[in-house]
């Protein structure tokens, strides 16, 4: 028997290794011709795809039309008479398109007391809905809807007390701001003392976050009868007002807060009418001043007069849409130094004769709206007057503050009031609750509101103390209302994008107008115009649908229109599609570039369908579209893929829910295995071979040794 030639074996294995190493370099990769000339001459709907399962492709979401978010909560005591009295207000809110619900079940929510339970209920709706407005209906004094008392020793720090003759608490102050600022618990250190500043909190943290999430107002009804009066007045104000010049008039009254140093509040009222009111409304300026300040005379047709104990009451009864008083106050009087007995008192409020001309009344004054302690305060009297008095009253619930020598109107009461009217007129936030809370935000965000300020507890007090009696969502008149022009005079195909400007009959734009659309089959949607009256929305995919439209807004009488949609049966198309790189590797992200045509109803979306088994199954990737054009170009980057053969197609859909599946034979590419995979295989073979050779050599050596021994 011949013995094996070991040298020949080694030589053979070496040649074999070299072959294995160079084998991958000669691997024949499958390639696709993706040159631009051959890429896509035409795209066709392929019968091959007629049986593809498209059920995994998400449908157009029309929930926004059938399941609108709640925007407003009316919170009532659990009393059937209260609920019945508030129901007409809820119904009107929904009729004009403000999705509103009436709740009385706050006792079902967790909390240490009813105030916390109510706040937790509001938070739950805020987190899952779209609520922006909160109307509390119930007196705080009788705890029907409680108010929150927070720790605020401002009068202890600055001196004085909380209306000593009423024996109010100097440490704990009431506020409905608790229901507006929904962040945190307002009791960070869990000592059952709410709203402490960092100085008094055990962990040195301010327990109030300060930025409100919702706008809050209150109708302080002690009975269903009182509530019915306030609800009816608010409804009449919105739906059937007494049209007249009172709607374009503002009454401003500035008194004297002190003689030494001279503190003339007419400086503030003058600033407000010169900077904000003059271009918007006619007005009357009443003033009482020291020798240190001489107000300027307003231009005609506006008026001015000396403020005394009679003329404020006389003017108020003439009817003004908005009223502003700056001076001193207590629950029963609005006052000025040098005027005796007062500028305005509870008796004047009780006999107010501005019938069917109720005002928004802002009083820069202490405690004239102390609705948690008595029902005889000026604010409650005016808001409860049947068809007269006010539809909104804003003032302090306790002592409020001004800064001495604040001639630039930058601090406390003066800045609070200045920012309110600036927000109201300049930002066009004519809804009284929005104007109040947004002006608070402006003050909070200013450099004045600082924890390092020696007035910080006073700053906190003013933000907390000024609350609204009235419906926060109510839009206040600054002129005689007219109807809206009809913005829907064309024929609109289903799925059409509508962009229209809301104007009144005088061709003036209506900022933040509300456009409510409703159908017989249950579609319900409200669109809000921007500050320039521009409203944008898209119709859902349904032909021959009739939309009933209600338009409401600032200085608008509710206006009613309708329009119908026409069918659109045109399929969308992809005009061109490219991808890069043309021959991708596992290291590449693949970028797709698609130009698509919606065919009279803009592209809603394009889906990339990707398969590695000839579409027995596939993955899809949505290429979203934020454009409102019929012809669009979209880009989508696909992350790195595993080595395989891939096919892809496009599913395209327009807003009329017409679709197309588009495929071309060139819609393929291969991700090859990387060279390293083959190198690893070769290395593994080499290791196995060397192990085999080593074993062979060892065995041969052992056999030779055995022969020698023999």
Order of alpha helices (4+ residues) and beta strands (2+ residues): alpha-alpha-alpha-beta-alpha-beta-alpha-beta-beta-alpha-beta-beta-alpha-beta-beta-beta-alpha-beta-beta-alpha-beta-beta-beta-beta-alpha-beta-alpha-beta-alpha-alpha-alpha-beta-beta-beta-beta-beta-beta-beta-beta-beta-beta-beta-beta-beta-beta-beta-beta-alpha
